[in-house]
Amino acid sequence: TKILTNVFTKNASGSTFLEISPNKIRQIEVNIPKYEEQISIAKVLSDIDSEIEALEQKRDKYKAIKQGMMQQLLTGKTRLI
């Protein structure tokens, strides 16, 4: 993430290329949410994944219907008035 990139850039040193010493890495503090909050976040993300999957299935179904209707129109089996 941008935040971690900024932290690493601030702690890096070197003229040819930037590097971070193991000691510097050990000194970097990383904020981690409480376990309960992690569970809540995971549930929200899982629900979003389920919704995306359902929408993708719906999209695929409509694509198949569209394909079938186009085929019927092109073969003359169905006519528009």
PDB file of N, CA, C and O in Angstrom, chain B, residues numbered from 101:
ATOM      1  N   THR B 101       0.831  -1.187   0.000  1.00  0.00           N
ATOM      2  CA  THR B 101       0.000   0.000   0.000  1.00  0.00           C
ATOM      3  C   THR B 101       0.874   1.248   0.000  1.00  0.00           C
ATOM      4  O   THR B 101       2.086   1.191   0.207  1.00  0.00           O
ATOM      5  N   LYS B 102       0.215   2.368  -0.238  1.00  0.00           N
ATOM      6  CA  LYS B 102       0.945   3.639  -0.255  1.00  0.00           C
ATOM      7  C   LYS B 102       1.578   3.944   1.097  1.00  0.00           C
ATOM      8  O   LYS B 102       2.697   4.452   1.169  1.00  0.00           O
ATOM      9  N   ILE B 103       0.857   3.631   2.157  1.00  0.00           N
ATOM     10  CA  ILE B 103       1.361   3.928   3.499  1.00  0.00           C
ATOM     11  C   ILE B 103       2.656   3.164   3.757  1.00  0.00           C
ATOM     12  O   ILE B 103       3.638   3.738   4.226  1.00  0.00           O
ATOM     13  N   LEU B 104       2.657   1.863   3.447  1.00  0.00           N
ATOM     14  CA  LEU B 104       3.871   1.066   3.663  1.00  0.00           C
ATOM     15  C   LEU B 104       5.005   1.528   2.764  1.00  0.00           C
ATOM     16  O   LEU B 104       6.162   1.552   3.183  1.00  0.00           O
ATOM     17  N   THR B 105       4.681   1.896   1.528  1.00  0.00           N
ATOM     18  CA  THR B 105       5.710   2.403   0.617  1.00  0.00           C
ATOM     19  C   THR B 105       6.360   3.646   1.204  1.00  0.00           C
ATOM     20  O   THR B 105       7.583   3.788   1.171  1.00  0.00           O
ATOM     21  N   ASN B 106       5.544   4.543   1.738  1.00  0.00           N
ATOM     22  CA  ASN B 106       6.080   5.764   2.357  1.00  0.00           C
ATOM     23  C   ASN B 106       6.952   5.442   3.567  1.00  0.00           C
ATOM     24  O   ASN B 106       8.014   6.039   3.744  1.00  0.00           O
ATOM     25  N   VAL B 107       6.510   4.505   4.395  1.00  0.00           N
ATOM     26  CA  VAL B 107       7.283   4.131   5.587  1.00  0.00           C
ATOM     27  C   VAL B 107       8.629   3.555   5.174  1.00  0.00           C
ATOM     28  O   VAL B 107       9.665   3.918   5.732  1.00  0.00           O
ATOM     29  N   PHE B 108       8.612   2.649   4.189  1.00  0.00           N
ATOM     30  CA  PHE B 108       9.866   2.034   3.749  1.00  0.00           C
ATOM     31  C   PHE B 108      10.786   3.054   3.088  1.00  0.00           C
ATOM     32  O   PHE B 108      12.000   3.014   3.287  1.00  0.00           O
ATOM     33  N   THR B 109      10.224   3.958   2.313  1.00  0.00           N
ATOM     34  CA  THR B 109      11.037   4.981   1.654  1.00  0.00           C
ATOM     35  C   THR B 109      11.703   5.892   2.686  1.00  0.00           C
ATOM     36  O   THR B 109      12.872   6.248   2.544  1.00  0.00           O
ATOM     37  N   LYS B 110      10.958   6.262   3.714  1.00  0.00           N
ATOM     38  CA  LYS B 110      11.518   7.127   4.761  1.00  0.00           C
ATOM     39  C   LYS B 110      12.646   6.437   5.524  1.00  0.00           C
ATOM     40  O   LYS B 110      13.583   7.094   5.978  1.00  0.00           O
ATOM     41  N   ASN B 111      12.560   5.125   5.664  1.00  0.00           N
ATOM     42  CA  ASN B 111      13.547   4.380   6.444  1.00  0.00           C
ATOM     43  C   ASN B 111      14.668   3.800   5.588  1.00  0.00           C
ATOM     44  O   ASN B 111      15.598   3.196   6.121  1.00  0.00           O
ATOM     45  N   ALA B 112      14.595   3.973   4.280  1.00  0.00           N
ATOM     46  CA  ALA B 112      15.606   3.403   3.389  1.00  0.00           C
ATOM     47  C   ALA B 112      16.810   4.333   3.280  1.00  0.00           C
ATOM     48  O   ALA B 112      16.719   5.536   3.522  1.00  0.00           O
ATOM     49  N   SER B 113      17.936   3.736   2.909  1.00  0.00           N
ATOM     50  CA  SER B 113      19.141   4.532   2.683  1.00  0.00           C
ATOM     51  C   SER B 113      19.919   3.912   1.531  1.00  0.00           C
ATOM     52  O   SER B 113      19.734   2.742   1.198  1.00  0.00           O
ATOM     53  N   GLY B 114      20.784   4.704   0.934  1.00  0.00           N
ATOM     54  CA  GLY B 114      21.609   4.233  -0.174  1.00  0.00           C
ATOM     55  C   GLY B 114      21.598   5.234  -1.300  1.00  0.00           C
ATOM     56  O   GLY B 114      20.623   5.962  -1.483  1.00  0.00           O
ATOM     57  N   SER B 115      22.693   5.277  -2.069  1.00  0.00           N
ATOM     58  CA  SER B 115      22.778   6.241  -3.166  1.00  0.00           C
ATOM     59  C   SER B 115      22.451   5.593  -4.513  1.00  0.00           C
ATOM     60  O   SER B 115      21.782   6.209  -5.342  1.00  0.00           O
ATOM     61  N   THR B 116      22.910   4.368  -4.742  1.00  0.00           N
ATOM     62  CA  THR B 116      22.628   3.694  -6.012  1.00  0.00           C
ATOM     63  C   THR B 116      21.226   3.109  -6.005  1.00  0.00           C
ATOM     64  O   THR B 116      20.457   3.302  -6.946  1.00  0.00           O
ATOM     65  N   PHE B 117      20.905   2.398  -4.946  1.00  0.00           N
ATOM     66  CA  PHE B 117      19.551   1.893  -4.767  1.00  0.00           C
ATOM     67  C   PHE B 117      19.224   1.923  -3.282  1.00  0.00           C
ATOM     68  O   PHE B 117      20.107   1.825  -2.430  1.00  0.00           O
ATOM     69  N   LEU B 118      17.948   2.059  -2.995  1.00  0.00           N
ATOM     70  CA  LEU B 118      17.521   2.150  -1.599  1.00  0.00           C
ATOM     71  C   LEU B 118      17.411   0.759  -0.985  1.00  0.00           C
ATOM     72  O   LEU B 118      16.935  -0.183  -1.619  1.00  0.00           O
ATOM     73  N   GLU B 119      17.858   0.654   0.251  1.00  0.00           N
ATOM     74  CA  GLU B 119      17.705  -0.598   0.980  1.00  0.00           C
ATOM     75  C   GLU B 119      17.390  -0.284   2.436  1.00  0.00           C
ATOM     76  O   GLU B 119      17.663   0.812   2.926  1.00  0.00           O
ATOM     77  N   ILE B 120      16.814  -1.262   3.112  1.00  0.00           N
ATOM     78  CA  ILE B 120      16.467  -1.102   4.522  1.00  0.00           C
ATOM     79  C   ILE B 120      17.178  -2.202   5.300  1.00  0.00           C
ATOM     80  O   ILE B 120      17.130  -3.376   4.932  1.00  0.00           O
ATOM     81  N   SER B 121      17.826  -1.807   6.363  1.00  0.00           N
ATOM     82  CA  SER B 121      18.534  -2.792   7.186  1.00  0.00           C
ATOM     83  C   SER B 121      17.522  -3.598   8.004  1.00  0.00           C
ATOM     84  O   SER B 121      16.430  -3.113   8.300  1.00  0.00           O
ATOM     85  N   PRO B 122      17.886  -4.820   8.364  1.00  0.00           N
ATOM     86  CA  PRO B 122      16.988  -5.629   9.201  1.00  0.00           C
ATOM     87  C   PRO B 122      16.617  -4.931  10.512  1.00  0.00           C
ATOM     88  O   PRO B 122      15.488  -5.057  10.986  1.00  0.00           O
ATOM     89  N   ASN B 123      17.565  -4.197  11.094  1.00  0.00           N
ATOM     90  CA  ASN B 123      17.257  -3.477  12.335  1.00  0.00           C
ATOM     91  C   ASN B 123      16.183  -2.423  12.118  1.00  0.00           C
ATOM     92  O   ASN B 123      15.298  -2.257  12.958  1.00  0.00           O
ATOM     93  N   LYS B 124      16.251  -1.708  10.995  1.00  0.00           N
ATOM     94  CA  LYS B 124      15.232  -0.687  10.681  1.00  0.00           C
ATOM     95  C   LYS B 124      13.871  -1.353  10.511  1.00  0.00           C
ATOM     96  O   LYS B 124      12.854  -0.837  10.975  1.00  0.00           O
ATOM     97  N   ILE B 125      13.862  -2.506   9.840  1.00  0.00           N
ATOM     98  CA  ILE B 125      12.593  -3.211   9.625  1.00  0.00           C
ATOM     99  C   ILE B 125      11.985  -3.607  10.968  1.00  0.00           C
ATOM    100  O   ILE B 125      10.776  -3.477  11.161  1.00  0.00           O
ATOM    101  N   ARG B 126      12.799  -4.081  11.882  1.00  0.00           N
ATOM    102  CA  ARG B 126      12.309  -4.478  13.207  1.00  0.00           C
ATOM    103  C   ARG B 126      11.735  -3.296  13.983  1.00  0.00           C
ATOM    104  O   ARG B 126      10.863  -3.477  14.833  1.00  0.00           O
ATOM    105  N   GLN B 127      12.212  -2.100  13.698  1.00  0.00           N
ATOM    106  CA  GLN B 127      11.758  -0.911  14.422  1.00  0.00           C
ATOM    107  C   GLN B 127      10.453  -0.335  13.868  1.00  0.00           C
ATOM    108  O   GLN B 127       9.804   0.475  14.530  1.00  0.00           O
ATOM    109  N   ILE B 128      10.070  -0.745  12.670  1.00  0.00           N
ATOM    110  CA  ILE B 128       8.847  -0.213  12.058  1.00  0.00           C
ATOM    111  C   ILE B 128       7.634  -0.802  12.776  1.00  0.00           C
ATOM    112  O   ILE B 128       7.507  -2.019  12.917  1.00  0.00           O
ATOM    113  N   GLU B 129       6.756   0.079  13.222  1.00  0.00           N
ATOM    114  CA  GLU B 129       5.535  -0.355  13.895  1.00  0.00           C
ATOM    115  C   GLU B 129       4.423  -0.506  12.869  1.00  0.00           C
ATOM    116  O   GLU B 129       4.208   0.367  12.029  1.00  0.00           O
ATOM    117  N   VAL B 130       3.725  -1.621  12.953  1.00  0.00           N
ATOM    118  CA  VAL B 130       2.606  -1.888  12.055  1.00  0.00           C
ATOM    119  C   VAL B 130       1.354  -2.019  12.909  1.00  0.00           C
ATOM    120  O   VAL B 130       1.292  -2.850  13.815  1.00  0.00           O
ATOM    121  N   ASN B 131       0.362  -1.197  12.615  1.00  0.00           N
ATOM    122  CA  ASN B 131      -0.897  -1.251  13.354  1.00  0.00           C
ATOM    123  C   ASN B 131      -1.768  -2.360  12.783  1.00  0.00           C
ATOM    124  O   ASN B 131      -2.054  -2.389  11.586  1.00  0.00           O
ATOM    125  N   ILE B 132      -2.182  -3.263  13.649  1.00  0.00           N
ATOM    126  CA  ILE B 132      -3.034  -4.375  13.248  1.00  0.00           C
ATOM    127  C   ILE B 132      -4.331  -4.265  14.042  1.00  0.00           C
ATOM    128  O   ILE B 132      -4.297  -4.106  15.263  1.00  0.00           O
ATOM    129  N   PRO B 133      -5.485  -4.349  13.353  1.00  0.00           N
ATOM    130  CA  PRO B 133      -6.759  -4.266  14.075  1.00  0.00           C
ATOM    131  C   PRO B 133      -6.905  -5.429  15.063  1.00  0.00           C
ATOM    132  O   PRO B 133      -6.274  -6.474  14.907  1.00  0.00           O
ATOM    133  N   LYS B 134      -7.738  -5.229  16.070  1.00  0.00           N
ATOM    134  CA  LYS B 134      -8.031  -6.295  17.027  1.00  0.00           C
ATOM    135  C   LYS B 134      -8.647  -7.478  16.280  1.00  0.00           C
ATOM    136  O   LYS B 134      -9.208  -7.321  15.196  1.00  0.00           O
ATOM    137  N   TYR B 135      -8.533  -8.649  16.874  1.00  0.00           N
ATOM    138  CA  TYR B 135      -9.012  -9.876  16.241  1.00  0.00           C
ATOM    139  C   TYR B 135     -10.491  -9.769  15.850  1.00  0.00           C
ATOM    140  O   TYR B 135     -10.871 -10.169  14.750  1.00  0.00           O
ATOM    141  N   GLU B 136     -11.313  -9.236  16.737  1.00  0.00           N
ATOM    142  CA  GLU B 136     -12.749  -9.107  16.460  1.00  0.00           C
ATOM    143  C   GLU B 136     -12.988  -8.236  15.231  1.00  0.00           C
ATOM    144  O   GLU B 136     -13.857  -8.530  14.409  1.00  0.00           O
ATOM    145  N   GLU B 137     -12.212  -7.164  15.115  1.00  0.00           N
ATOM    146  CA  GLU B 137     -12.354  -6.275  13.961  1.00  0.00           C
ATOM    147  C   GLU B 137     -11.888  -6.977  12.686  1.00  0.00           C
ATOM    148  O   GLU B 137     -12.476  -6.793  11.621  1.00  0.00           O
ATOM    149  N   GLN B 138     -10.831  -7.779  12.798  1.00  0.00           N
ATOM    150  CA  GLN B 138     -10.360  -8.542  11.640  1.00  0.00           C
ATOM    151  C   GLN B 138     -11.447  -9.504  11.161  1.00  0.00           C
ATOM    152  O   GLN B 138     -11.659  -9.664   9.959  1.00  0.00           O
ATOM    153  N   ILE B 139     -12.130 -10.141  12.109  1.00  0.00           N
ATOM    154  CA  ILE B 139     -13.222 -11.061  11.767  1.00  0.00           C
ATOM    155  C   ILE B 139     -14.342 -10.299  11.059  1.00  0.00           C
ATOM    156  O   ILE B 139     -14.878 -10.774  10.058  1.00  0.00           O
ATOM    157  N   SER B 140     -14.695  -9.127  11.572  1.00  0.00           N
ATOM    158  CA  SER B 140     -15.749  -8.308  10.952  1.00  0.00           C
ATOM    159  C   SER B 140     -15.359  -7.896   9.539  1.00  0.00           C
ATOM    160  O   SER B 140     -16.176  -7.955   8.620  1.00  0.00           O
ATOM    161  N   ILE B 141     -14.120  -7.483   9.369  1.00  0.00           N
ATOM    162  CA  ILE B 141     -13.632  -7.077   8.046  1.00  0.00           C
ATOM    163  C   ILE B 141     -13.675  -8.265   7.091  1.00  0.00           C
ATOM    164  O   ILE B 141     -14.099  -8.132   5.944  1.00  0.00           O
ATOM    165  N   ALA B 142     -13.233  -9.428   7.570  1.00  0.00           N
ATOM    166  CA  ALA B 142     -13.230 -10.629   6.731  1.00  0.00           C
ATOM    167  C   ALA B 142     -14.645 -10.998   6.303  1.00  0.00           C
ATOM    168  O   ALA B 142     -14.859 -11.409   5.163  1.00  0.00           O
ATOM    169  N   LYS B 143     -15.620 -10.854   7.213  1.00  0.00           N
ATOM    170  CA  LYS B 143     -17.009 -11.174   6.874  1.00  0.00           C
ATOM    171  C   LYS B 143     -17.542 -10.225   5.808  1.00  0.00           C
ATOM    172  O   LYS B 143     -18.198 -10.657   4.860  1.00  0.00           O
ATOM    173  N   VAL B 144     -17.265  -8.946   5.959  1.00  0.00           N
ATOM    174  CA  VAL B 144     -17.718  -7.965   4.964  1.00  0.00           C
ATOM    175  C   VAL B 144     -17.108  -8.284   3.599  1.00  0.00           C
ATOM    176  O   VAL B 144     -17.806  -8.272   2.585  1.00  0.00           O
ATOM    177  N   LEU B 145     -15.810  -8.569   3.577  1.00  0.00           N
ATOM    178  CA  LEU B 145     -15.146  -8.885   2.310  1.00  0.00           C
ATOM    179  C   LEU B 145     -15.693 -10.177   1.707  1.00  0.00           C
ATOM    180  O   LEU B 145     -15.843 -10.278   0.489  1.00  0.00           O
ATOM    181  N   SER B 146     -15.990 -11.156   2.545  1.00  0.00           N
ATOM    182  CA  SER B 146     -16.566 -12.405   2.065  1.00  0.00           C
ATOM    183  C   SER B 146     -17.955 -12.168   1.471  1.00  0.00           C
ATOM    184  O   SER B 146     -18.290 -12.722   0.424  1.00  0.00           O
ATOM    185  N   ASP B 147     -18.757 -11.345   2.142  1.00  0.00           N
ATOM    186  CA  ASP B 147     -20.088 -11.004   1.623  1.00  0.00           C
ATOM    187  C   ASP B 147     -19.979 -10.290   0.281  1.00  0.00           C
ATOM    188  O   ASP B 147     -20.766 -10.555  -0.628  1.00  0.00           O
ATOM    189  N   ILE B 148     -19.023  -9.400   0.154  1.00  0.00           N
ATOM    190  CA  ILE B 148     -18.814  -8.686  -1.107  1.00  0.00           C
ATOM    191  C   ILE B 148     -18.409  -9.666  -2.202  1.00  0.00           C
ATOM    192  O   ILE B 148     -18.899  -9.579  -3.328  1.00  0.00           O
ATOM    193  N   ASP B 149     -17.509 -10.607  -1.872  1.00  0.00           N
ATOM    194  CA  ASP B 149     -17.105 -11.623  -2.848  1.00  0.00           C
ATOM    195  C   ASP B 149     -18.301 -12.446  -3.315  1.00  0.00           C
ATOM    196  O   ASP B 149     -18.429 -12.746  -4.502  1.00  0.00           O
ATOM    197  N   SER B 150     -19.175 -12.811  -2.379  1.00  0.00           N
ATOM    198  CA  SER B 150     -20.372 -13.581  -2.727  1.00  0.00           C
ATOM    199  C   SER B 150     -21.279 -12.782  -3.654  1.00  0.00           C
ATOM    200  O   SER B 150     -21.821 -13.320  -4.619  1.00  0.00           O
ATOM    201  N   GLU B 151     -21.440 -11.510  -3.361  1.00  0.00           N
ATOM    202  CA  GLU B 151     -22.281 -10.640  -4.198  1.00  0.00           C
ATOM    203  C   GLU B 151     -21.689 -10.505  -5.596  1.00  0.00           C
ATOM    204  O   GLU B 151     -22.418 -10.554  -6.587  1.00  0.00           O
ATOM    205  N   ILE B 152     -20.382 -10.338  -5.680  1.00  0.00           N
ATOM    206  CA  ILE B 152     -19.714 -10.235  -6.982  1.00  0.00           C
ATOM    207  C   ILE B 152     -19.922 -11.518  -7.777  1.00  0.00           C
ATOM    208  O   ILE B 152     -20.211 -11.474  -8.973  1.00  0.00           O
ATOM    209  N   GLU B 153     -19.773 -12.668  -7.106  1.00  0.00           N
ATOM    210  CA  GLU B 153     -19.953 -13.947  -7.787  1.00  0.00           C
ATOM    211  C   GLU B 153     -21.380 -14.091  -8.312  1.00  0.00           C
ATOM    212  O   GLU B 153     -21.587 -14.552  -9.435  1.00  0.00           O
ATOM    213  N   ALA B 154     -22.370 -13.694  -7.497  1.00  0.00           N
ATOM    214  CA  ALA B 154     -23.767 -13.767  -7.923  1.00  0.00           C
ATOM    215  C   ALA B 154     -24.013 -12.852  -9.121  1.00  0.00           C
ATOM    216  O   ALA B 154     -24.711 -13.235 -10.060  1.00  0.00           O
ATOM    217  N   LEU B 155     -23.448 -11.653  -9.093  1.00  0.00           N
ATOM    218  CA  LEU B 155     -23.617 -10.721 -10.212  1.00  0.00           C
ATOM    219  C   LEU B 155     -22.941 -11.238 -11.477  1.00  0.00           C
ATOM    220  O   LEU B 155     -23.468 -11.066 -12.577  1.00  0.00           O
ATOM    221  N   GLU B 156     -21.776 -11.870 -11.329  1.00  0.00           N
ATOM    222  CA  GLU B 156     -21.089 -12.431 -12.494  1.00  0.00           C
ATOM    223  C   GLU B 156     -21.901 -13.567 -13.105  1.00  0.00           C
ATOM    224  O   GLU B 156     -21.971 -13.694 -14.327  1.00  0.00           O
ATOM    225  N   GLN B 157     -22.519 -14.399 -12.254  1.00  0.00           N
ATOM    226  CA  GLN B 157     -23.364 -15.481 -12.761  1.00  0.00           C
ATOM    227  C   GLN B 157     -24.576 -14.915 -13.495  1.00  0.00           C
ATOM    228  O   GLN B 157     -24.969 -15.421 -14.545  1.00  0.00           O
ATOM    229  N   LYS B 158     -25.162 -13.860 -12.931  1.00  0.00           N
ATOM    230  CA  LYS B 158     -26.309 -13.210 -13.567  1.00  0.00           C
ATOM    231  C   LYS B 158     -25.901 -12.623 -14.921  1.00  0.00           C
ATOM    232  O   LYS B 158     -26.625 -12.755 -15.908  1.00  0.00           O
ATOM    233  N   ARG B 159     -24.725 -11.970 -14.955  1.00  0.00           N
ATOM    234  CA  ARG B 159     -24.213 -11.402 -16.202  1.00  0.00           C
ATOM    235  C   ARG B 159     -24.022 -12.490 -17.252  1.00  0.00           C
ATOM    236  O   ARG B 159     -24.401 -12.314 -18.410  1.00  0.00           O
ATOM    237  N   ASP B 160     -23.436 -13.612 -16.848  1.00  0.00           N
ATOM    238  CA  ASP B 160     -23.202 -14.710 -17.785  1.00  0.00           C
ATOM    239  C   ASP B 160     -24.517 -15.269 -18.320  1.00  0.00           C
ATOM    240  O   ASP B 160     -24.621 -15.624 -19.494  1.00  0.00           O
ATOM    241  N   LYS B 161     -25.521 -15.342 -17.444  1.00  0.00           N
ATOM    242  CA  LYS B 161     -26.841 -15.825 -17.859  1.00  0.00           C
ATOM    243  C   LYS B 161     -27.433 -14.893 -18.917  1.00  0.00           C
ATOM    244  O   LYS B 161     -27.953 -15.352 -19.934  1.00  0.00           O
ATOM    245  N   TYR B 162     -27.353 -13.581 -18.672  1.00  0.00           N
ATOM    246  CA  TYR B 162     -27.900 -12.620 -19.629  1.00  0.00           C
ATOM    247  C   TYR B 162     -27.118 -12.607 -20.935  1.00  0.00           C
ATOM    248  O   TYR B 162     -27.693 -12.395 -22.003  1.00  0.00           O
ATOM    249  N   LYS B 163     -25.814 -12.831 -20.856  1.00  0.00           N
ATOM    250  CA  LYS B 163     -25.015 -12.924 -22.081  1.00  0.00           C
ATOM    251  C   LYS B 163     -25.466 -14.115 -22.920  1.00  0.00           C
ATOM    252  O   LYS B 163     -25.572 -14.020 -24.143  1.00  0.00           O
ATOM    253  N   ALA B 164     -25.731 -15.245 -22.245  1.00  0.00           N
ATOM    254  CA  ALA B 164     -26.185 -16.440 -22.961  1.00  0.00           C
ATOM    255  C   ALA B 164     -27.556 -16.199 -23.591  1.00  0.00           C
ATOM    256  O   ALA B 164     -27.800 -16.607 -24.726  1.00  0.00           O
ATOM    257  N   ILE B 165     -28.445 -15.538 -22.859  1.00  0.00           N
ATOM    258  CA  ILE B 165     -29.772 -15.217 -23.401  1.00  0.00           C
ATOM    259  C   ILE B 165     -29.624 -14.299 -24.607  1.00  0.00           C
ATOM    260  O   ILE B 165     -30.269 -14.513 -25.634  1.00  0.00           O
ATOM    261  N   LYS B 166     -28.787 -13.287 -24.490  1.00  0.00           N
ATOM    262  CA  LYS B 166     -28.556 -12.357 -25.597  1.00  0.00           C
ATOM    263  C   LYS B 166     -28.008 -13.102 -26.808  1.00  0.00           C
ATOM    264  O   LYS B 166     -28.450 -12.884 -27.936  1.00  0.00           O
ATOM    265  N   GLN B 167     -27.039 -13.984 -26.564  1.00  0.00           N
ATOM    266  CA  GLN B 167     -26.443 -14.752 -27.660  1.00  0.00           C
ATOM    267  C   GLN B 167     -27.511 -15.581 -28.373  1.00  0.00           C
ATOM    268  O   GLN B 167     -27.554 -15.631 -29.603  1.00  0.00           O
ATOM    269  N   GLY B 168     -28.371 -16.232 -27.586  1.00  0.00           N
ATOM    270  CA  GLY B 168     -29.440 -17.038 -28.170  1.00  0.00           C
ATOM    271  C   GLY B 168     -30.419 -16.193 -28.967  1.00  0.00           C
ATOM    272  O   GLY B 168     -30.841 -16.591 -30.052  1.00  0.00           O
ATOM    273  N   MET B 169     -30.781 -15.038 -28.443  1.00  0.00           N
ATOM    274  CA  MET B 169     -31.711 -14.156 -29.148  1.00  0.00           C
ATOM    275  C   MET B 169     -31.093 -13.621 -30.435  1.00  0.00           C
ATOM    276  O   MET B 169     -31.768 -13.528 -31.461  1.00  0.00           O
ATOM    277  N   MET B 170     -29.813 -13.272 -30.382  1.00  0.00           N
ATOM    278  CA  MET B 170     -29.129 -12.790 -31.587  1.00  0.00           C
ATOM    279  C   MET B 170     -29.093 -13.891 -32.646  1.00  0.00           C
ATOM    280  O   MET B 170     -29.287 -13.629 -33.833  1.00  0.00           O
ATOM    281  N   GLN B 171     -28.844 -15.117 -32.208  1.00  0.00           N
ATOM    282  CA  GLN B 171     -28.796 -16.245 -33.142  1.00  0.00           C
ATOM    283  C   GLN B 171     -30.154 -16.439 -33.802  1.00  0.00           C
ATOM    284  O   GLN B 171     -30.231 -16.671 -35.008  1.00  0.00           O
ATOM    285  N   GLN B 172     -31.222 -16.345 -33.021  1.00  0.00           N
ATOM    286  CA  GLN B 172     -32.567 -16.500 -33.576  1.00  0.00           C
ATOM    287  C   GLN B 172     -32.885 -15.382 -34.562  1.00  0.00           C
ATOM    288  O   GLN B 172     -33.512 -15.628 -35.592  1.00  0.00           O
ATOM    289  N   LEU B 173     -32.462 -14.166 -34.261  1.00  0.00           N
ATOM    290  CA  LEU B 173     -32.700 -13.047 -35.176  1.00  0.00           C
ATOM    291  C   LEU B 173     -31.908 -13.221 -36.467  1.00  0.00           C
ATOM    292  O   LEU B 173     -32.427 -12.971 -37.555  1.00  0.00           O
ATOM    293  N   LEU B 174     -30.656 -13.648 -36.347  1.00  0.00           N
ATOM    294  CA  LEU B 174     -29.807 -13.791 -37.530  1.00  0.00           C
ATOM    295  C   LEU B 174     -30.243 -14.945 -38.429  1.00  0.00           C
ATOM    296  O   LEU B 174     -30.075 -14.875 -39.647  1.00  0.00           O
ATOM    297  N   THR B 175     -30.796 -15.999 -37.850  1.00  0.00           N
ATOM    298  CA  THR B 175     -31.239 -17.139 -38.659  1.00  0.00           C
ATOM    299  C   THR B 175     -32.658 -16.941 -39.177  1.00  0.00           C
ATOM    300  O   THR B 175     -33.123 -17.731 -39.998  1.00  0.00           O
ATOM    301  N   GLY B 176     -33.343 -15.926 -38.726  1.00  0.00           N
ATOM    302  CA  GLY B 176     -34.695 -15.648 -39.188  1.00  0.00           C
ATOM    303  C   GLY B 176     -35.767 -16.397 -38.421  1.00  0.00           C
ATOM    304  O   GLY B 176     -36.944 -16.310 -38.771  1.00  0.00           O
ATOM    305  N   LYS B 177     -35.391 -17.131 -37.384  1.00  0.00           N
ATOM    306  CA  LYS B 177     -36.383 -17.856 -36.593  1.00  0.00           C
ATOM    307  C   LYS B 177     -37.292 -16.891 -35.837  1.00  0.00           C
ATOM    308  O   LYS B 177     -38.451 -17.206 -35.564  1.00  0.00           O
ATOM    309  N   THR B 178     -36.771 -15.734 -35.506  1.00  0.00           N
ATOM    310  CA  THR B 178     -37.541 -14.706 -34.817  1.00  0.00           C
ATOM    311  C   THR B 178     -37.439 -13.428 -35.630  1.00  0.00           C
ATOM    312  O   THR B 178     -36.369 -13.057 -36.113  1.00  0.00           O
ATOM    313  N   ARG B 179     -38.586 -12.759 -35.769  1.00  0.00           N
ATOM    314  CA  ARG B 179     -38.590 -11.505 -36.520  1.00  0.00           C
ATOM    315  C   ARG B 179     -39.097 -10.391 -35.629  1.00  0.00           C
ATOM    316  O   ARG B 179     -39.961 -10.600 -34.777  1.00  0.00           O
ATOM    317  N   LEU B 180     -38.552  -9.216 -35.834  1.00  0.00           N
ATOM    318  CA  LEU B 180     -39.019  -8.040 -35.112  1.00  0.00           C
ATOM    319  C   LEU B 180     -40.026  -7.308 -35.976  1.00  0.00           C
ATOM    320  O   LEU B 180     -39.857  -7.198 -37.191  1.00  0.00           O
ATOM    321  N   ILE B 181     -41.061  -6.815 -35.348  1.00  0.00           N
ATOM    322  CA  ILE B 181     -42.085  -6.084 -36.098  1.00  0.00           C
ATOM    323  C   ILE B 181     -41.901  -4.604 -35.881  1.00  0.00           C
ATOM    324  O   ILE B 181     -42.660  -3.801 -36.423  1.00  0.00           O
TER     325      ILE B 181
END
